[in-house]
Amino acid sequence: MPRRGRPGGNPEIVAYGYRKQHSWSESCTATKSLKMPPQMAQALKAGLLPEWQEVCRQAIASHLPAETAKAMNWPPEAEEETNE
């Protein structure tokens, strides 16, 4: 069977590799389906809410029991506001 890809790999893979964008304690690999009104879906498709998936994750996490949300690192400590 012939080898695929470049022998030795891509030396610049770090520049093109996956970068974690959000502060969840584990990767977001599970999927769920979400039903919404057609106009809302059109607004998302038009790009009116960038990173809408993260907005949904945060909204769901805010409604979970506190100990479950804390186990998921929500809210992330780095983004918490301090009122001094």
PAZAPA-4460 file (N, C-alpha, C; in steps of 0.05 Angstrom, whole numbers, plus 32768, in hexadecimal, padded with zeros to 4 digits):
% residues 84
    n_x    n_y    n_z   ca_x   ca_y   ca_z    c_x    c_y    c_z   seq   type   mol
   8011   7FE8   8000   8000   8000   8000   8012   8019   8000     1      M     A
   800E   802B   7FED   801F   8043   7FEC   801A   8056   8004     2      P     A
   802F   8064   800C   802C   8077   8022   801E   8090   8018     3      R     A
   800E   809C   8029   8001   80B5   8021   800E   80CC   802F     4      R     A
   800C   80E3   8024   8017   80FB   8030   8035   80FE   802C     5      G     A
   803F   8111   8039   805B   8119   8036   806D   8108   8047     6      R     A
   8082   80FC   803D   8094   80EC   804E   80A0   80FE   8063     7      P     A
   809F   80F6   807C   80A9   8106   8092   8095   8119   809D     8      G     A
   807D   811B   8091   8069   812D   809C   806D   814A   8094     9      G     A
   805C   815B   809E   805E   8178   8099   806F   8185   80AE    10      N     A
   8086   8190   80A8   8096   819D   80BC   8089   81B6   80C8    11      P     A
   8075   81C1   80BB   8068   81D9   80C5   804D   81D3   80D1    12      E     A
   8048   81BB   80DA   802E   81B3   80E4   8025   81C4   80FC    13      I     A
   8037   81CE   810C   8030   81DF   8122   8021   81F8   8119    14      V     A
   8029   8202   8102   801C   821B   80F8   8000   8215   80EE    15      A     A
   7FFA   81FC   80E7   7FE0   81F6   80DC   7FCF   81E3   80ED    16      Y     A
   7FDA   81DA   8103   7FCC   81C7   8114   7FB4   81D3   8123    17      G     A
   7FA6   81C3   8130   7F8E   81CB   8140   7F96   81DB   8158    18      Y     A
   7F89   81F1   815C   7F8D   8201   8174   7F73   8202   8184    19      R     A
   7F75   81FC   819E   7F5E   81FD   81AF   7F54   821A   81B2    20      K     A
   7F3B   821F   81AC   7F31   823A   81AD   7F23   8241   81C8    21      Q     A
   7F19   822D   81D6   7F09   8233   81ED   7F15   8224   8206    22      H     A
   7F0B   822C   821D   7F17   8222   8236   7F08   820B   8243    23      S     A
   7EFB   81FA   8233   7EEE   81E3   823F   7F03   81CF   8248    24      W     A
   7EFC   81C0   825E   7F0F   81AE   8269   7F14   8195   8257    25      S     A
   7F01   8190   8245   7F05   817A   8232   7EFC   8183   8216    26      E     A
   7F04   8174   8202   7EFE   817C   81E7   7EE0   8179   81E1    27      S     A
   7ED6   818A   81D0   7EB9   818A   81C9   7EB4   8178   81B1    28      C     A
   7EB1   815E   81B6   7EAE   814B   81A0   7E92   8140   819E    29      T     A
   7E82   8141   81B3   7E67   8137   81B3   7E55   814A   81A3    30      A     A
   7E40   813E   8196   7E2E   814F   8187   7E11   814B   8190    31      T     A
   7E02   8160   818E   7DE5   8160   8193   7DD7   8170   817D    32      K     A
   7DBF   816A   8178   7DAF   8178   8164   7D9F   818E   8173    33      S     A
   7D9C   81A4   8166   7D8D   81BB   8172   7D78   81C4   815E    34      L     A
   7D5F   81C5   8167   7D4A   81D0   8157   7D45   81ED   815E    35      K     A
   7D42   81FD   8149   7D3D   821A   814D   7D2B   8224   8137    36      M     A
   7D20   823C   813B   7D10   8248   8125   7D20   824C   810C    37      P     A
   7D14   824A   80F5   7D23   824E   80DC   7D31   8269   80DA    38      P     A
   7D25   827E   80E3   7D32   8299   80E2   7D4C   8299   80F3    39      Q     A
   7D4C   828B   8109   7D63   828A   811A   7D79   827B   810C    40      M     A
   7D72   8265   80FF   7D86   8255   80F0   7D91   8265   80D9    41      A     A
   7D80   8275   80CB   7D8A   8286   80B5   7D9D   829B   80BF    42      Q     A
   7D98   82A6   80D7   7DAA   82BB   80E3   7DC5   82AE   80E9    43      A     A
   7DC5   8296   80F3   7DDE   8288   80F9   7DEE   8282   80DF    44      L     A
   7DDF   8279   80CB   7DEB   8273   80B2   7DF7   828C   80A4    45      K     A
   7DEA   82A3   80A9   7DF4   82BC   809E   7E0C   82C7   80AD    46      A     A
   7E13   82BA   80C3   7E2B   82C3   80D2   7E26   82D9   80E5    47      G     A
   7E0D   82DD   80EE   7E06   82F3   8100   7E10   82EE   811D    48      L     A
   7E16   82D5   8123   7E1F   82CE   813D   7E38   82BD   813A    49      L     A
   7E50   82C9   813A   7E68   82B9   8137   7E6C   82A7   814F    50      P     A
   7E77   8290   814B   7E7C   827C   8160   7E62   8275   816E    51      E     A
   7E4D   8271   815F   7E33   826B   816C   7E33   8250   817B    52      W     A
   7E45   823D   8173   7E46   8224   8181   7E50   8229   819E    53      Q     A
   7E63   823A   81A1   7E6E   8240   81BC   7E59   824E   81CD    54      E     A
   7E49   8260   81C0   7E33   826D   81CE   7E1F   8258   81D9    55      V     A
   7E19   8244   81C9   7E07   822F   81D1   7E13   821F   81E8    56      C     A
   7E2D   8218   81E6   7E3A   8208   81FB   7E39   8218   8216    57      R     A
   7E3F   8232   8215   7E3F   8242   822D   7E23   8245   8239    58      Q     A
   7E0F   8247   8228   7DF3   8249   8232   7DEB   822F   8240    59      A     A
   7DF2   8219   8234   7DEB   81FF   8240   7DFA   81FC   825B    60      I     A
   7E14   8203   825B   7E24   8200   8273   7E19   8212   828A    61      A     A
   7E0F   8229   8283   7E04   823B   8297   7DEB   8230   82A5    62      S     A
   7DDE   821D   8298   7DC6   8211   82A3   7DCA   81F6   82B1    63      H     A
   7DE3   81EC   82B0   7DE9   81D3   82BD   7DEE   81D7   82DB    64      L     A
   7DEB   81C2   82EB   7DF2   81C4   8307   7E0E   81CE   830B    65      P     A
   7E13   81DD   8320   7E2D   81EA   8325   7E44   81D7   8325    66      A     A
   7E41   81C0   8332   7E57   81AD   8333   7E5E   81A1   8318    67      E     A
   7E4A   819D   8307   7E4F   8193   82EC   7E5D   81A8   82DB    68      T     A
   7E54   81C1   82DD   7E61   81D6   82CE   7E7D   81DA   82D7    69      A     A
   7E82   81D8   82F1   7E9E   81DC   82FB   7EB0   81C6   82F1    70      K     A
   7EA6   81AD   82EF   7EB6   8197   82E5   7EBD   819B   82C8    71      A     A
   7EAC   81AA   82B9   7EB2   81B0   829D   7EC2   81CA   829A    72      M     A
   7ECB   81D5   82B0   7EDB   81EE   82B0   7ECA   8205   82A5    73      N     A
   7EB1   8207   82AD   7EA0   821D   82A5   7E96   822B   82BE    74      W     A
   7E98   8245   82C0   7EA6   8256   82AD   7EC4   8253   82AF    75      P     A
   7ED2   8257   8299   7EEF   8255   829A   7EFB   826A   82AD    76      P     A
   7F0F   8261   82BD   7F1B   8273   82D1   7F29   828B   82C3    77      E     A
   7F34   8286   82AB   7F42   829B   829D   7F30   82B2   8294    78      A     A
   7F16   82AB   8290   7F04   82C0   8286   7EF2   82CB   829B    79      E     A
   7EF4   82C2   82B4   7EE3   82CC   82C9   7EEA   82E9   82CF    80      E     A
   7ED5   82F9   82D5   7ED9   8315   82DB   7EDE   8317   82F9    81      E     A
   7EF0   8329   8301   7EF5   832E   831D   7EEC   834A   8323    82      T     A
   7EDB   834C   8338   7ED1   8366   8340   7EDF   836E   835A    83      N     A
   7EF4   837D   8357   7F03   8386   836E   7EFE   83A4   8372    84      E     A
***
